[in-house]
Amino acid sequence: MIGLLQSIFTGTNIAFLGIALAVALPGIGSAKGVGMVGESGAGLITEDPGSFSKVLILQIIPGTQGLYGFVIGLFALINLGVFGGTMPDLTVAQGSLYFMACMPIAIVGLISAIFQGRVAAAGINILAKRPNEMFKGVMLAVMVEFYAILALLVSFLMVLSL
């Protein structure tokens, strides 16, 4: 049993788990956030087809966390040497460092994308009632983005330090 666990929980596998979570969780959050804004915006577009481009701006905003997770995953894979064919076997301690380096963007990316989607969906209401004040809704959504950017920066610096 212990041998089985040791073969599953290798340093390399732990690092890959962290990378997978860094890509998948913000991607899930972004899909949820973008979907919520799309649902809200679809009703407005049926009433005012000219508002499509403004709705699209609000809908794109929660998608950035998915991009951030992808960037961190890619940098971690590059740092590990996966694309160069010279990837070393990692100890459990080394793999755990990669795992932990990926966690800020994984966790914050998931949560902030969902909350940013809610804020951007509320921004659709501003757009519907006062089209000239749409960027107030954009600014509210961008405030949530700040925390995703902080998580991106922390994960990026942690991966580069390994």
Contacts in CASP RR format, 6 or more apart in sequence:
PFRMAT RR
TARGET T0000
AUTHOR 0000-0000-0000
METHOD contacts of the structure
MODEL  1
MIGLLQSIFTGTNIAFLGIALAVALPGIGSAKGVGMVGESGAGLITEDPG
SFSKVLILQIIPGTQGLYGFVIGLFALINLGVFGGTMPDLTVAQGSLYFM
ACMPIAIVGLISAIFQGRVAAAGINILAKRPNEMFKGVMLAVMVEFYAIL
ALLVSFLMVLSL
9 92 0 8 1.000
10 89 0 8 1.000
10 90 0 8 1.000
10 92 0 8 1.000
11 89 0 8 1.000
11 90 0 8 1.000
11 91 0 8 1.000
11 92 0 8 1.000
11 93 0 8 1.000
11 94 0 8 1.000
11 95 0 8 1.000
11 96 0 8 1.000
12 87 0 8 1.000
12 89 0 8 1.000
12 90 0 8 1.000
12 95 0 8 1.000
14 90 0 8 1.000
14 92 0 8 1.000
14 95 0 8 1.000
14 96 0 8 1.000
14 98 0 8 1.000
14 99 0 8 1.000
15 76 0 8 1.000
15 80 0 8 1.000
15 90 0 8 1.000
15 94 0 8 1.000
15 95 0 8 1.000
15 98 0 8 1.000
15 99 0 8 1.000
17 99 0 8 1.000
18 76 0 8 1.000
18 98 0 8 1.000
18 99 0 8 1.000
18 102 0 8 1.000
18 103 0 8 1.000
18 106 0 8 1.000
19 72 0 8 1.000
19 73 0 8 1.000
19 76 0 8 1.000
19 77 0 8 1.000
19 98 0 8 1.000
19 102 0 8 1.000
21 102 0 8 1.000
21 103 0 8 1.000
21 106 0 8 1.000
22 69 0 8 1.000
22 72 0 8 1.000
22 73 0 8 1.000
22 76 0 8 1.000
22 102 0 8 1.000
22 103 0 8 1.000
22 105 0 8 1.000
22 106 0 8 1.000
22 155 0 8 1.000
23 66 0 8 1.000
23 69 0 8 1.000
23 70 0 8 1.000
23 72 0 8 1.000
23 73 0 8 1.000
24 106 0 8 1.000
25 106 0 8 1.000
25 107 0 8 1.000
25 109 0 8 1.000
25 110 0 8 1.000
26 65 0 8 1.000
26 66 0 8 1.000
26 68 0 8 1.000
26 69 0 8 1.000
26 70 0 8 1.000
26 105 0 8 1.000
26 106 0 8 1.000
26 109 0 8 1.000
26 110 0 8 1.000
26 113 0 8 1.000
26 148 0 8 1.000
27 63 0 8 1.000
27 65 0 8 1.000
27 66 0 8 1.000
27 69 0 8 1.000
27 70 0 8 1.000
27 110 0 8 1.000
27 113 0 8 1.000
28 110 0 8 1.000
29 62 0 8 1.000
29 65 0 8 1.000
29 66 0 8 1.000
29 109 0 8 1.000
29 110 0 8 1.000
29 111 0 8 1.000
29 113 0 8 1.000
29 114 0 8 1.000
30 62 0 8 1.000
30 63 0 8 1.000
30 64 0 8 1.000
30 65 0 8 1.000
30 66 0 8 1.000
30 67 0 8 1.000
30 109 0 8 1.000
30 113 0 8 1.000
32 113 0 8 1.000
32 114 0 8 1.000
32 117 0 8 1.000
33 62 0 8 1.000
33 63 0 8 1.000
33 113 0 8 1.000
33 114 0 8 1.000
33 116 0 8 1.000
33 117 0 8 1.000
33 118 0 8 1.000
33 120 0 8 1.000
33 121 0 8 1.000
34 59 0 8 1.000
34 60 0 8 1.000
34 62 0 8 1.000
34 63 0 8 1.000
34 117 0 8 1.000
35 59 0 8 1.000
35 117 0 8 1.000
36 62 0 8 1.000
36 114 0 8 1.000
36 117 0 8 1.000
36 118 0 8 1.000
36 120 0 8 1.000
36 121 0 8 1.000
37 55 0 8 1.000
37 58 0 8 1.000
37 59 0 8 1.000
37 61 0 8 1.000
37 62 0 8 1.000
37 117 0 8 1.000
37 120 0 8 1.000
37 121 0 8 1.000
37 124 0 8 1.000
38 55 0 8 1.000
38 59 0 8 1.000
38 121 0 8 1.000
39 121 0 8 1.000
40 121 0 8 1.000
40 124 0 8 1.000
40 125 0 8 1.000
41 55 0 8 1.000
41 58 0 8 1.000
41 59 0 8 1.000
41 121 0 8 1.000
41 124 0 8 1.000
44 51 0 8 1.000
44 55 0 8 1.000
44 124 0 8 1.000
44 127 0 8 1.000
44 128 0 8 1.000
45 51 0 8 1.000
45 52 0 8 1.000
45 55 0 8 1.000
47 128 0 8 1.000
48 128 0 8 1.000
48 131 0 8 1.000
51 127 0 8 1.000
51 128 0 8 1.000
51 131 0 8 1.000
54 127 0 8 1.000
54 131 0 8 1.000
54 134 0 8 1.000
55 124 0 8 1.000
55 127 0 8 1.000
57 134 0 8 1.000
57 138 0 8 1.000
58 120 0 8 1.000
58 121 0 8 1.000
58 123 0 8 1.000
58 124 0 8 1.000
58 127 0 8 1.000
58 134 0 8 1.000
58 137 0 8 1.000
58 138 0 8 1.000
58 141 0 8 1.000
59 120 0 8 1.000
61 116 0 8 1.000
61 117 0 8 1.000
61 120 0 8 1.000
61 138 0 8 1.000
61 141 0 8 1.000
61 142 0 8 1.000
61 145 0 8 1.000
62 113 0 8 1.000
62 114 0 8 1.000
62 116 0 8 1.000
62 117 0 8 1.000
62 120 0 8 1.000
62 141 0 8 1.000
63 113 0 8 1.000
64 113 0 8 1.000
64 145 0 8 1.000
64 148 0 8 1.000
65 105 0 8 1.000
65 109 0 8 1.000
65 110 0 8 1.000
65 112 0 8 1.000
65 113 0 8 1.000
65 116 0 8 1.000
65 148 0 8 1.000
66 109 0 8 1.000
66 113 0 8 1.000
68 105 0 8 1.000
68 109 0 8 1.000
68 148 0 8 1.000
68 149 0 8 1.000
68 151 0 8 1.000
68 152 0 8 1.000
69 105 0 8 1.000
69 106 0 8 1.000
69 109 0 8 1.000
69 152 0 8 1.000
69 155 0 8 1.000
71 152 0 8 1.000
71 156 0 8 1.000
72 102 0 8 1.000
72 105 0 8 1.000
72 152 0 8 1.000
72 155 0 8 1.000
72 156 0 8 1.000
72 159 0 8 1.000
73 102 0 8 1.000
73 159 0 8 1.000
75 156 0 8 1.000
75 159 0 8 1.000
75 160 0 8 1.000
76 98 0 8 1.000
76 101 0 8 1.000
76 102 0 8 1.000
76 159 0 8 1.000
77 83 0 8 1.000
79 159 0 8 1.000
79 160 0 8 1.000
79 162 0 8 1.000
80 87 0 8 1.000
80 90 0 8 1.000
80 98 0 8 1.000
81 87 0 8 1.000
90 98 0 8 1.000
94 162 0 8 1.000
97 158 0 8 1.000
97 162 0 8 1.000
98 159 0 8 1.000
98 162 0 8 1.000
100 158 0 8 1.000
101 155 0 8 1.000
101 158 0 8 1.000
101 159 0 8 1.000
101 161 0 8 1.000
101 162 0 8 1.000
102 155 0 8 1.000
102 159 0 8 1.000
103 155 0 8 1.000
104 151 0 8 1.000
104 152 0 8 1.000
104 154 0 8 1.000
104 155 0 8 1.000
104 158 0 8 1.000
105 148 0 8 1.000
105 151 0 8 1.000
105 152 0 8 1.000
105 154 0 8 1.000
105 155 0 8 1.000
107 151 0 8 1.000
108 147 0 8 1.000
108 148 0 8 1.000
108 150 0 8 1.000
108 151 0 8 1.000
109 148 0 8 1.000
109 151 0 8 1.000
112 144 0 8 1.000
112 145 0 8 1.000
112 147 0 8 1.000
112 148 0 8 1.000
112 151 0 8 1.000
113 148 0 8 1.000
115 144 0 8 1.000
116 141 0 8 1.000
116 144 0 8 1.000
116 145 0 8 1.000
116 148 0 8 1.000
117 141 0 8 1.000
117 144 0 8 1.000
119 137 0 8 1.000
119 140 0 8 1.000
119 141 0 8 1.000
119 143 0 8 1.000
119 144 0 8 1.000
120 137 0 8 1.000
120 138 0 8 1.000
120 141 0 8 1.000
122 137 0 8 1.000
122 140 0 8 1.000
123 134 0 8 1.000
123 136 0 8 1.000
123 137 0 8 1.000
123 138 0 8 1.000
123 140 0 8 1.000
123 141 0 8 1.000
126 133 0 8 1.000
126 134 0 8 1.000
126 136 0 8 1.000
126 137 0 8 1.000
127 134 0 8 1.000
127 137 0 8 1.000
END
